[in-house]
Structures are given as structure tokens and as C-alpha cells.
């Protein structure tokens, strides 16, 4: 017998039923497999759990936490990439420097990326 034959909707599998009472949400909602969050998503998750517990609980119970983390991760990665290239261009870091002095080029690019990450953390993650 399939779920549609039992009269279940697709969201009902996420609830626990107890003796014909109202449905109770499961303690751990299922993970979304299509939403993927990486470094910045995990940083946002830690921030929400530590400093924004109400917002974390709301996102978790509504089932949109994974999508939220994935969207913020993508936004933060975009900001870091864009800001890194802008800072490198402003500071005159180019392929010529890379070929003549690779150690200095690496140092300067790491500096640009660190500054870009700080900007992304303040604008996206810790807001």
C-alpha cells in the first residue's frame, strides 16, 4: 500500500502520531540533500546556535535551515571571490608579479583573501 492510498501527504512522514492526537514534529527533521553548505554555511550555523537561538529554532522547525545556510554560503563565497579580485587589482597584484616574485604574490593574495573574508563575515554571516 502506497502513501497516497493510505491518505498521507508527503509532509506527514515528518511527524509522529500518537493515539489519534495532533501530530507532533519529529525531534530531528530530515536533512535536505539538494542543499549543500560549506565553510561559511557552517560558520553561520555555529553563529545561529550560539547567538541567535530563537532564529535557529525557527529556521529548524520550519524546515528551511538547510536552504538558508546554503544561500548564505553561496553569497559569502561570491563576495569573497569578487572582493579578492577587486583588492588584488587595486594593489597591483597581477600575473607579472606572479612570474617575477611568486612568494610575494602568494603573500599579497593571501592578504587580499583574508581581508575579503572579513568583509564577507561581517556583511553576511554575523548579521
C-alpha positions in Angstrom: 0.0 0.0 0.0 1.5 3.4 -1.0 1.3 6.6 1.0 -1.3 8.1 -1.3 -3.5 5.0 -0.8 -3.2 5.5 3.0 -4.3 9.1 2.6 -0.9 10.5 3.7 0.6 13.6 2.2 4.3 13.8 1.6 4.9 16.0 4.7 3.2 13.6 7.1 6.2 11.3 7.2 8.0 14.0 9.1 5.5 13.9 12.0 4.9 11.4 14.9 1.3 10.4 15.5 0.2 9.3 19.0 -3.2 7.7 19.5 -5.2 9.9 17.2 -3.9 13.1 18.7 -2.5 16.1 16.9 0.8 15.4 15.0 4.0 16.2 16.8 7.1 17.3 14.9 9.9 14.8 14.9 12.9 15.8 17.1 15.2 15.8 14.1 13.8 16.9 10.7 15.2 15.2 7.7 18.3 16.7 6.0 17.8 18.3 2.6 20.1 16.5 0.2 20.0 19.1 -2.6 21.1 22.0 -0.3 24.8 21.9 0.4 26.6 24.3 2.7 30.3 24.5 3.2 32.7 26.7 5.2 30.5 29.8 5.5 27.3 27.8 6.0 28.9 26.0 8.9 30.1 29.3 10.3 26.6 30.7 10.1 25.2 27.6 11.7 27.6 28.0 14.7 26.7 31.7 14.9 23.0 30.9 14.9 23.3 28.2 17.6 25.4 30.4 19.8 24.0 33.9 19.5 20.6 33.7 17.7 19.0 30.7 19.3 15.4 31.8 18.5 16.2 32.3 14.8 17.9 29.0 14.7 14.9 27.2 16.3 12.5 28.9 13.9 14.5 28.0 10.8 14.9 24.5 12.1 11.3 23.9 12.8 10.1 25.5 9.6 12.5 23.1 7.7 14.3 25.9 5.9 17.6 25.9 7.8 19.5 23.9 5.1 18.3 26.3 2.4 19.1 29.3 4.5 22.7 28.0 5.1 23.2 27.1 1.5 22.1 30.5 0.3 24.3 32.4 2.7 27.2 30.1 1.9 26.9 30.9 -1.8 26.5 34.6 -1.1 29.6 34.7 1.1 31.7 32.7 -1.4 30.6 35.2 -4.1 31.5 38.2 -2.0 34.9 36.7 -1.1 35.8 35.9 -4.7 34.6 39.3 -6.0 36.3 41.3 -3.3 39.6 39.3 -3.6 39.9 40.2 -7.3 39.0 43.8 -6.6 41.6 44.2 -3.9 44.2 42.4 -6.0 43.5 44.8 -8.8 43.7 47.9 -6.5 47.0 46.7 -5.1 48.6 46.0 -8.4 48.8 42.2 -7.9 48.9 40.6 -11.4 50.4 37.8 -13.4 53.6 39.7 -13.9 54.2 39.8 -10.2 53.3 36.1 -10.0 56.0 35.2 -12.5 58.7 37.5 -11.1 58.2 37.1 -7.4 55.9 34.1 -6.6 56.4 34.3 -2.8 55.4 38.0 -2.6 52.4 37.3 -5.0 51.2 34.4 -2.6 51.6 36.7 0.4 49.7 39.5 -1.2 46.9 37.2 -2.5 46.5 35.6 1.0 46.3 39.1 2.5 43.6 40.1 -0.1 41.6 36.9 0.6 41.8 37.4 4.4 40.5 40.9 4.0 37.7 39.8 1.7 36.7 37.0 4.1 36.5 39.5 7.0 34.2 41.7 4.8 32.0 38.7 3.9 31.8 37.6 7.6 30.6 41.0 8.7 28.2 41.5 5.9 26.7 38.0 5.5 27.5 35.6 8.4 27.3 37.8 11.5 24.2 39.8 10.7 
